[in-house]
Amino acid sequence: MSDLEVPLTERPKRKKIWVDYFVNFRWIIVIFVVLPISFTLYFLTYLGDVKSEMKSYKKRQKEHDENVKKVVKRLKERNPSKDGLVCTARKPWIAVGMRNVDYKRARHFEVDLSAFRNILEIDKERMIAKVEPLVNMGQISRATVPMNLSLAVVAELDDLTVGGLINGYGIEGSSHIYGLFSDTVVAYEIVLADGQVVRATKDNEYSDLFYAIPWSQGTLGLLVSAEIKLIHIKEYMKLTYHPVKGSLKDLAQGYIDSFAPKDGDQDNPDKVPDFVETMIYNPHEGVMMTGRYASKEEAKQKGNKINSIGWWFKPWFYQHAQTALKKGEFVEYIPTREYYHRHTRCLYWEGKLILPFADQFWFRYLLGWLMPPKVSLLKATQGEAIRNYYHEMHVIQDMLVPLYKVGDALEWVHREMEVYPIWLCPHKLFRLPIKTMIYPEPGFETHRRQGDTSYAQMYTDVGVYYAPGPVLRGEVFDGAEAVRRMEQWLIENHGFQPQYAVSELNERSFWRMFDGGLYEEARKKYKAVGTFMSVYYKCKKGRKTEKEVQEAEQAQVETPYAELDP
């Protein structure tokens, strides 16, 4: 019997080491160092955004064109035999994801993209926002929401950037309608390996590149702007909190029923809410939340409750939602932009581990305005030992699974990791004319399971973010082995793992999870091989030596469905 199969009450106790004590008192560094610097950086970033907004779109576009020329010039200065592979000059610790950016420790050729952080245009006629890759969600929602416009998919955390959400992974409570963040992009402006600047859409000569960019982690070219779909919105979100109790399978079915009509009428706006989110608090209780846009007039009608959750002293959103387990179903109206960023201040529930008392009323009133700490600074203030500790004793993973398998996924997480709360968010996985890195199950349209349509299979993000139960109880837990088992389960169940997370996959297993056909063709066609690192080696855990990276560039994937190594 393996250790992970031992009943939780029988797991052996783990002997504490010095790192445990450092982690327990890390809040001192966070309060006196990370929070003040974070607040300063947030304020300076805001001033930079205001300065950018004072410029006309014409001037911003002119500056953009000049910066693109600088990128092209920089690429042409590279000597392939001496300078190494191309990557951005962004420091490794700045990335919001928890994966170690170890590929930058090998020799590489840096291209500075730090100037690409401007909104270039809000086109109300075409309903398109043209933005640069370092524009973040807080910046763009601040510009669009006052116009009663929004990106179709707005990721919850303010610091998440357009480039990261496109090249990596982005989801929100509206993804059951619009798909992932990358599904809402209508055009990419890419600087290719040879310095050529192209605009890729699904209908032009670069349509293969258009479909290959999502999940490619910037390994096909340098993204310098994107045109993204806008939608009309209203001032408030009418949010219904519905508690469900029972087994994990009961909770899963309650979640599915909250947004997927049993008659299969998934495209009917009268039956499908605008936003969906569920939080599972323990193996027997969860709260299903559904939202619909509402006008200011509706929200302010007599008897309606308005809750401005954006104030720093307000209870953390996940804890506020949890109150439905005691008082039953209730409805309230939340200002739309505050709802979009509801998980920013507490980083979902990770804030509870970073600052154990930060959710207390006294801290929220006194210092809550300093929250949240920047993830980049949290990473910058941890050494190698702390980083390794978090990889072993902490889980930050998203499991993308077919909707009908969400109950199985919840049972798997409980059995293998015992992490709560668990975040559930559905998203459409579209059947596209070209097979991309992630794709629906073959033949899904013939089954027409609850939530599916003829053109898209409904998937669910099972967000697992916290310290596992065994770790909280001081028991032995092998984090790397748990992730390996999770990845194997995903492969067996046609699931996917977002690449921001720490992965234990070897290369053959990686290409069993993802389809590499289109990606590899695009790398060859657009001369990315030998210029940009492959997506697997960019995501691979551990340090990369220069020799290893160069060898990886010479090797070609044998087949996207290679068998697992023995």
C-alpha positions in Angstrom: 0.0 0.0 0.0 1.5 3.3 -1.0 1.7 6.2 1.4 -1.0 8.2 -0.4 -3.4 5.2 0.0 -2.9 5.1 3.7 -6.0 6.3 5.6 -5.5 10.0 6.6 -5.6 9.2 10.3 -2.7 6.6 10.0 -0.2 8.8 8.1 3.1 9.1 10.0 4.0 12.4 11.6 6.6 14.5 9.8 9.6 15.7 11.6 9.9 19.5 11.5 13.0 21.2 10.1 14.1 24.8 10.2 12.2 25.7 7.1 8.9 25.0 8.9 9.6 27.6 11.5 10.7 30.2 9.0 7.5 29.6 7.0 5.4 30.0 10.1 6.9 33.4 10.9 7.2 34.6 7.3 4.3 36.9 8.0 6.8 39.3 9.7 8.6 39.8 6.4 5.3 40.1 4.5 4.0 42.8 6.8 7.1 44.9 7.1 8.7 44.4 3.7 6.4 42.9 1.1 3.2 44.8 1.8 4.7 48.3 1.9 6.7 47.7 -1.3 3.6 46.0 -3.0 1.5 49.0 -2.2 4.1 51.4 -3.5 4.4 49.4 -6.7 0.6 49.2 -7.2 0.5 53.0 -6.7 3.3 53.7 -9.2 1.7 51.3 -11.7 -1.6 53.2 -11.3 0.1 56.5 -12.0 1.7 55.0 -15.1 -1.7 53.9 -16.3 -3.1 57.3 -15.7 -0.3 58.9 -17.7 -0.9 56.4 -20.5 -4.7 57.2 -20.5 -3.9 60.9 -20.9 -2.4 60.2 -24.3 -4.5 59.9 -27.4 -5.0 56.5 -29.0 -3.1 57.8 -32.0 -0.1 58.7 -29.9 -0.2 55.4 -28.1 -0.2 53.6 -31.5 2.7 55.6 -32.7 4.7 54.7 -29.6 3.7 51.1 -30.1 5.0 51.1 -33.7 8.3 52.5 -32.6 8.7 50.0 -29.8 7.9 47.1 -32.3 10.7 48.4 -34.5 13.1 48.3 -31.5 12.1 44.6 -30.9 12.7 43.8 -34.5 16.1 45.5 -34.4 17.0 43.7 -31.2 16.1 40.3 -32.7 18.3 40.9 -35.8 21.3 41.7 -33.5 21.3 38.1 -32.2 24.1 35.8 -33.2 22.5 32.3 -33.0 25.9 30.6 -32.4 26.9 32.8 -29.5 23.8 34.5 -27.9 21.6 31.5 -26.9 17.9 31.3 -27.2 15.5 34.3 -27.2 13.4 35.1 -24.2 12.0 38.3 -22.7 14.0 40.4 -20.3 11.3 40.1 -17.6 12.9 38.9 -14.3 12.0 35.3 -13.4 10.3 36.3 -10.1 7.9 38.8 -11.7 5.7 36.1 -13.3 2.5 35.6 -11.3 2.5 31.8 -11.7 4.2 29.6 -9.2 6.3 27.6 -11.7 10.0 28.3 -11.3 11.3 30.2 -14.4 14.5 28.2 -14.4 15.1 28.3 -18.1 16.5 31.9 -17.8 19.4 30.5 -15.7 20.9 29.1 -18.9 22.6 31.4 -21.4 19.9 33.3 -23.3 19.3 36.4 -25.5 17.0 38.9 -23.8 14.4 41.1 -25.6 12.9 43.9 -23.6 9.1 44.1 -23.8 8.6 46.2 -20.7 7.2 49.2 -22.7 4.3 47.1 -24.0 1.8 47.9 -21.3 -0.7 50.3 -23.0 -4.3 50.0 -24.1 -4.0 51.0 -27.8 -7.7 51.4 -28.6 -11.2 50.7 -27.4 -13.3 50.3 -30.6 -17.0 50.6 -29.7 -18.1 49.9 -33.2 -16.2 46.7 -33.7 -16.5 45.9 -30.0 -12.7 45.2 -29.9 -10.1 46.3 -27.4 -6.6 46.4 -28.8 -4.0 46.1 -26.1 -0.4 45.3 -25.5 0.7 42.1 -23.7 1.6 43.7 -20.3 -1.8 45.3 -19.8 -3.3 43.6 -16.8 -6.9 42.9 -15.8 -7.1 45.7 -13.3 -5.9 48.2 -15.8 -8.3 47.2 -18.6 -11.4 46.8 -16.4 -10.7 50.3 -15.0 -10.8 51.7 -18.5 -13.8 49.7 -19.9 -16.3 49.2 -17.1 -17.2 53.0 -16.8 -18.2 52.7 -20.5 -20.5 49.7 -19.6 -18.1 47.5 -21.6 -15.9 44.7 -20.6 -13.7 41.9 -22.0 -15.8 38.8 -22.5 -13.5 37.0 -20.0 -11.9 39.0 -17.2 -9.5 36.9 -15.0 -10.1 37.6 -11.3 -6.6 38.7 -10.2 -5.7 42.3 -11.0 -2.0 41.5 -11.8 -2.7 38.8 -14.5 -1.6 40.2 -17.9 -3.1 39.8 -21.4 0.1 38.1 -22.6 0.1 35.6 -19.8 -3.5 34.8 -20.3 -3.1 34.3 -24.0 0.2 32.4 -24.1 -0.7 30.5 -21.0 -4.2 30.1 -19.4 -7.0 32.3 -18.4 -10.5 31.6 -17.2 -13.4 33.4 -15.5 -17.0 32.9 -14.4 -18.2 33.8 -17.9 -16.1 31.1 -19.6 -19.1 28.7 -19.8 -20.3 31.1 -22.5 -17.2 32.5 -24.1 -14.6 29.9 -23.5 -11.1 30.5 -22.2 -9.4 34.0 -22.4 -7.6 33.0 -25.6 -10.9 32.1 -27.2 -12.0 35.7 -27.1 -9.0 37.0 -29.1 -9.7 38.0 -32.7 -6.2 38.9 -33.8 -2.6 38.6 -32.6 0.3 40.9 -33.6 3.5 38.7 -33.5 7.1 39.3 -34.1 8.5 36.1 -35.7 11.9 34.6 -35.2 13.2 36.3 -38.4 12.0 39.8 -37.3 8.9 39.7 -39.5 5.8 41.4 -37.9 2.6 39.6 -38.8 -1.1 39.9 -37.8 -2.7 36.5 -37.3 -6.4 35.9 -37.4 -8.5 32.8 -37.9 -9.3 33.7 -41.5 -6.1 35.1 -43.0 -2.9 33.4 -44.2 -1.6 33.1 -40.7 -4.6 31.2 -39.4 -2.4 28.2 -38.3 -0.3 30.6 -36.2 -3.5 32.1 -34.8 -4.7 28.7 -33.5 -1.2 27.6 -32.4 -0.4 30.7 -30.1 -2.7 29.8 -27.1 -0.8 27.6 -24.5 2.5 28.0 -26.5 4.1 30.1 -23.7 5.7 32.6 -26.1 7.7 29.9 -27.9 6.4 30.7 -31.5 7.1 34.4 -31.5 6.9 37.6 -29.5 3.4 38.8 -28.8 3.3 42.6 -29.1 -0.5 43.3 -29.2 -3.8 41.6 -29.3 -7.3 42.5 -30.4 -9.9 41.1 -27.9 -13.6 40.8 -27.9 -15.7 43.3 -25.9 -19.2 42.8 -24.6 -21.9 45.2 -23.2 -22.4 45.0 -19.5 -24.4 46.7 -16.8 -23.4 48.4 -13.5 -24.1 45.6 -11.1 -23.9 41.8 -10.8 -27.0 40.2 -9.3 -25.4 37.3 -7.4 -27.3 34.4 -6.0 -25.6 32.2 -3.3 -27.1 28.7 -3.2 -25.7 26.3 -0.6 -25.6 22.5 -1.3 -24.9 19.7 1.1 -24.3 16.0 0.6 -21.6 13.8 -0.8 -18.9 15.1 -3.2 -21.0 13.6 -6.1 -24.0 15.5 -4.8 -22.0 18.7 -4.7 -20.8 18.1 -8.2 -24.3 17.6 -9.6 -25.5 20.7 -7.8 -22.8 22.7 -9.4 -23.7 21.3 -12.9 -27.4 22.0 -12.4 -26.6 25.6 -11.4 -25.7 26.6 -14.9 -26.4 23.7 -17.3 -30.1 23.2 -18.3 -31.1 19.5 -18.2 -33.0 20.0 -21.4 -29.7 20.8 -23.2 -30.7 24.3 -24.1 -27.2 25.6 -23.2 -27.3 28.7 -25.5 -30.5 30.1 -24.0 -29.7 33.3 -22.1 -32.9 33.0 -20.1 -31.8 29.6 -18.7 -28.0 30.2 -18.4 -26.6 32.8 -16.0 -23.9 35.3 -17.1 -21.5 34.2 -14.4 -20.9 30.9 -12.6 -18.6 29.9 -9.7 -18.7 27.3 -7.0 -16.6 26.8 -3.9 -16.4 23.4 -2.1 -15.6 24.1 1.5 -15.3 20.5 2.8 -16.3 17.0 1.5 -20.0 17.7 2.4 -20.7 21.4 1.8 -20.4 23.9 -1.0 -21.9 27.2 -2.2 -23.0 27.6 -5.9 -23.0 31.2 -7.1 -24.7 32.4 -10.3 -24.7 36.0 -11.4 -26.6 38.1 -13.9 -25.8 41.6 -15.0 -28.2 44.2 -13.5 -28.8 47.9 -14.1 -28.2 50.6 -11.5 -32.0 51.1 -11.4 -32.7 47.5 -10.6 -30.0 47.2 -7.9 -31.3 50.3 -6.1 -34.9 49.2 -5.9 -36.3 49.0 -2.4 -35.6 45.8 -0.6 -32.5 44.9 -2.7 -29.1 44.6 -0.9 -26.1 46.2 -2.4 -22.7 44.9 -1.2 -19.6 46.8 -2.2 -17.1 44.0 -1.6 -14.2 46.1 -3.0 -13.7 48.0 0.3 -10.5 46.9 2.1 -12.3 46.3 5.4 -14.9 44.0 3.9 -14.8 40.2 4.7 -12.9 38.2 2.2 -15.1 37.1 -0.6 -14.8 33.3 -0.1 -15.6 33.7 3.6 -18.5 35.9 2.8 -19.9 33.3 0.4 -19.5 30.6 3.0 -22.1 32.3 5.2 -24.7 30.9 2.9 -24.1 27.5 4.5 -25.6 28.8 7.7 -28.2 31.4 6.6 -29.3 29.7 3.4 -29.8 31.0 -0.1 -29.6 34.8 -0.5 -29.2 37.4 -3.3 -27.2 40.6 -3.4 -26.0 43.2 -5.9 -22.3 43.8 -6.3 -20.8 46.6 -8.4 -19.6 44.9 -11.5 -15.9 45.8 -11.4 -15.7 44.9 -7.8 -17.2 41.5 -8.6 -14.7 40.9 -11.4 -11.8 41.2 -9.0 -13.5 39.6 -6.0 -10.6 37.2 -5.3 -7.7 39.7 -5.7 -7.4 41.0 -2.1 -7.1 37.6 -0.5 -5.6 35.8 -3.6 -8.5 33.4 -3.4 -7.7 31.9 0.0 -3.9 31.8 -0.2 -3.9 35.0 1.8 -4.8 32.9 4.9 -1.6 31.0 4.7 0.5 34.0 3.9 -0.9 36.1 6.7 -2.9 33.8 9.1 -4.7 36.7 10.8 -5.2 39.0 7.8 -8.9 38.0 7.6 -9.6 39.2 11.1 -11.7 42.4 11.4 -8.9 44.4 13.2 -6.3 43.6 10.5 -8.8 44.4 7.7 -9.7 47.8 9.1 -6.1 48.7 10.1 -4.0 47.3 7.2 -6.4 45.7 4.8 -5.8 48.7 2.4 -2.2 47.3 1.9 -3.5 44.0 0.6 -2.8 42.1 -1.5 0.9 41.3 -1.5 2.3 41.1 -5.0 2.9 37.5 -5.9 6.2 38.5 -7.6 7.5 40.0 -4.3 6.5 36.9 -2.4 8.6 34.9 -4.8 11.4 37.4 -4.7 11.7 37.2 -0.9 11.9 33.4 -0.7 15.2 31.5 -1.1 15.8 28.1 -2.7 14.9 26.2 0.5 11.6 28.0 0.9 10.7 27.6 -2.7 11.4 23.8 -2.5 9.4 23.6 0.7 6.3 25.2 -1.0 6.7 22.8 -3.9 6.5 19.8 -1.6 4.1 21.1 1.1 1.8 23.2 -1.0 -0.6 22.7 -3.9 -1.4 25.3 -6.6 -2.9 23.4 -9.5 -5.8 23.7 -11.9 -7.3 20.5 -13.2 -9.3 21.0 -16.4 -11.7 18.1 -16.8 -14.8 17.3 -18.8 -17.9 18.5 -16.9 -19.4 15.1 -16.4 -16.2 13.9 -14.6 -16.1 16.7 -12.1 -17.5 14.4 -9.3 -14.6 12.0 -10.0 -12.1 14.8 -9.9 -13.4 16.0 -6.5 -13.2 12.5 -5.0 -9.7 12.2 -6.4 -8.5 15.5 -4.9 -10.0 14.6 -1.5 -8.4 11.1 -1.5 -4.9 12.2 -2.7 -4.5 15.8 -1.5 -7.3 16.7 0.8 -7.2 20.4 -0.1 -10.1 22.8 0.7 -11.6 25.1 -0.4 -11.8 23.9 -4.0 -12.7 26.3 -6.7 -15.0 25.2 -9.6 -15.4 27.2 -12.8 -16.8 25.9 -16.1 -15.6 26.7 -19.5 -16.4 25.7 -23.1 -13.8 23.8 -25.0 -14.6 24.6 -28.6 -14.3 22.2 -31.5 -12.1 24.2 -33.9 -11.3 23.7 -37.6 -7.7 22.9 -36.6 -6.7 20.6 -33.7 -4.9 22.7 -31.1 -2.9 21.8 -28.0 -6.1 21.3 -26.0 -9.2 19.8 -27.6 -12.6 18.2 -26.7 -13.0 14.5 -26.4 -13.6 12.8 -29.8 -17.3 12.2 -30.4 -18.5 14.4 -27.5 -21.2 15.9 -29.7 -23.0 12.6 -30.1 -23.4 12.1 -26.3 -24.9 15.6 -25.7 -24.2 15.4 -22.0 -25.4 18.1 -19.7 -23.7 21.3 -20.5 -22.4 20.2 -24.0 -23.4 21.7 -27.3 -22.9 20.5 -30.9 -19.9 22.9 -31.2 -18.3 22.8 -27.7 -17.7 20.4 -24.8 -18.2 21.8 -21.4 -15.1 21.5 -19.2 -14.5 22.5 -15.6 -11.5 24.1 -13.8 -11.0 22.3 -10.5 -8.8 24.8 -8.7 -6.7 23.3 -5.9 -4.9 26.0 -4.1 -3.8 25.5 -0.4 -1.8 23.4 1.9 -3.0 19.7 1.9 -4.7 18.4 5.0 -1.8 16.1 5.9 0.6 19.0 5.9 -1.7 21.1 8.1 -1.8 18.2 10.6 2.0 17.8 10.5 1.9 14.5 8.7 4.1 13.1 5.9 3.1 14.3 2.4 5.0 13.8 -0.8 3.9 16.8 -3.0 5.9 15.8 -6.1 4.4 12.3 -6.0 0.9 13.7 -5.6 1.3 16.0 -8.6 2.6 13.0 -10.7 -0.4 11.0 -9.8 -2.7 14.0 -10.6 -1.1 14.4 -14.0 -1.5 10.7 -14.8 -5.1 10.9 -13.8 -5.6 13.9 -16.1 -4.0 12.1 -19.0 -6.3 9.1 -18.4 -9.4 11.2 -18.2 -8.7 13.6 -21.2 -7.9 16.4 -18.8 -5.3 19.2 -19.0 -3.0 21.0 -16.6 -2.3 24.7 -17.1 1.4 25.3 -17.7 1.8 28.0 -15.1 1.8 25.3 -12.4 4.7 23.1 -11.2 4.7 20.0 -13.4 6.4 16.6 -13.0 5.7 15.4 -16.5 8.5 14.0 -18.7 8.4 14.9 -22.4 6.6 11.9 -23.6 3.9 12.3 -20.9 3.6 16.0 -21.7 2.8 15.2 -25.3 0.3 12.6 -24.2 -1.6 15.3 -22.3 -1.3 17.9 -25.1 -1.5 17.6 -28.9 1.7 18.7 -30.4 0.9 18.4 -34.1 -0.1 22.0 -35.0 2.4 23.4 -32.5 5.4 21.6 -34.0 4.4 22.4 -37.6 4.1 26.1 -36.6 7.5 26.0 -34.9 9.1 24.7 -38.1 7.2 26.9 -40.5 7.8 30.1 -38.6 11.5 29.3 -37.8 11.0 29.2 -34.0 13.2 26.1 -33.7 16.7 27.2 -32.8 15.4 30.7 -31.8 12.8 30.1 -29.1 12.8 27.3 -26.5 10.2 24.6 -26.9 7.1 24.8 -24.7 8.0 21.6 -22.9 11.5 22.7 -21.9 10.1 26.1 -20.9 7.6 24.5 -18.6 9.8 21.6 -17.4 10.6 21.6 -13.7 14.2 22.1 -12.6 17.2 24.1 -13.8 18.1 23.9 -17.4 21.7 23.8 -18.5 22.7 25.5 -21.7 23.7 22.1 -23.2 20.3 20.7 -22.3 18.4 23.6 -23.9 20.5 23.4 -27.1 20.0 19.6 -27.3 16.2 20.1 -26.9 16.1 22.5 -29.8 17.7 20.0 -32.1 15.3 17.2 -31.0 11.8 16.8 -32.5 8.9 15.3 -30.8 8.4 11.8 -32.1 4.6 11.9 -31.9 2.1 13.9 -29.9 0.7 10.6 -28.6 4.0 8.9 -27.5 3.7 6.1 -25.0 4.8 6.7 -21.4 8.3 5.7 -20.5 8.4 2.4 -18.5 
